[in-house]
């Protein structure tokens, strides 16, 4: 079969080094060209598919459970579309199984702008899904504390940046709370670091359980936890933090038959004009240590007029 699409050596090199598979088809939808990526994805050498129908022999419609498409075909639907869309389909691999792909059909024109064929550009969609999943897992690892499984300091720093930015633009109210386990060093010294890890995990799960879904808690470092609470009035905030303090006080972990209980101190503030993430955390930390100085296992709040919705 004659090939109306004559490629220059430079064009051939470019096409063969693309990561996407490319087939050129004529108006009868017979394959007249395939690049190296198309061979890799489909399993067919170019000489095995030249002159074969792309629709009948290779492309399968995913809505037909992998049966080679006939009437409904992405190629038919998009060949004359100057603004082609990406379609989900399947290739019939040479070894007999279906390869999920994303495919885009671009019309090929002659000098008079007549459609003389199409370029089918495709890639494996499962590979992209695997990559997206890997990226998601890596992101979760990067932003999650490995021990407590709640957000880590890096995540909380970025969240605080975003919350403060929205607050400055839209006057969106929120509170910053710093919590610290009282006498945590004594737990490690008396019961060992494994027991200390159990306490940290218990505190993290208790805080998360008793916070609202809109709030965020993360491990700031060591036995410190940072909490961001949005859209809450001052009176409600005080009651909520007291309920958190009490929940920690009433919780316990068991290690080798020994019950271990801890308490927690809290300091809280809200944004003021000109605040930065550093100044907010610093002020919450100051109120935390006010709680420590006054006997621990207590909540200290900023003297503020805070009227969240």
Phi, psi and omega in degrees: 000134179288150182250110180285351182255090181274122182262141172282160177306322180294318178297320179298317180297316180298312181297322182285348178253009174285148175283336179273146173285145178223127169241137167262134177233152177271188183292344176271001181069026173270140183286129177241354177199142173217138180270181184294324179294325177296321176297317181294317184286320185270338184086351181266132169291154182303318183294341180279340184246348180300130182085353178271155180283122177297322182291312190276331189256334189238312186279133177239140179275123183296337179285351181251024178056038174088359178289134179308131187288150180236283186284311181266113186220131178305327179296314179296319186288336189241354190298329181259010184270117180284346175240074188295149177251159177275129183243141175272130180208195178219145171262141171276105180293153180304328181277003171104347181263164181269136177252115178293132182224164166247129189230142178230132182253123181244123180294142175253132188243151173270189183296340179259015179065026173272140178288119180245005180163199181207154171255122177262114182250125187214159176213157178292125179279333179291327177295319178293320178297318177298318180295316178298320179295317179297318179296321178296317180295319179295321179295319179296319178297318183294331185251006184243136175289126188293333182275307188269346180066017173254170180307146180265185184298320180301314179297315183294324177298317180290321178296318179297320176303313183293316181298319181291324178297314179295320179300315182294326182276322189238008181055043181278115187283142172201166180235148177247124184238129174250127178239144182220131179291129181287136175052040182294328178300324179295326178297312179297318182293323185274319187249347181100162185289332176296319177293322177299321177296321177298320179295315180300316180294322180292317179298316180300313181292326179292316178298313181297321181294324187263000175268161176285159182296333181281347181270159181231133175234138179218159177276119183278329181154138181058237179257017179263141178231138177252135180236133174248123183237124184255152168055058183219134180288159183301315180296318178294324180297314179300317179294321181294318179292326176295323179292325176294314180302316181293321179297320177294316181299325184271351180275164177200159173237157179242130179226114182054042177081001181256128177276130181241125179236146178225168172237172184218142176253147183230147170228141187221144175213171176231161182297142172241165180302130179086002180295150170241166175306321181294317181290324178297310180296321179298320180290320176298322179294322178298318179290330175298313182287341169296318176297321179295315182295329184269012173121358179068175181051049180207171181243133174238126183247151174300144174281094193224158169254099188235111186239061178301162181295000000 
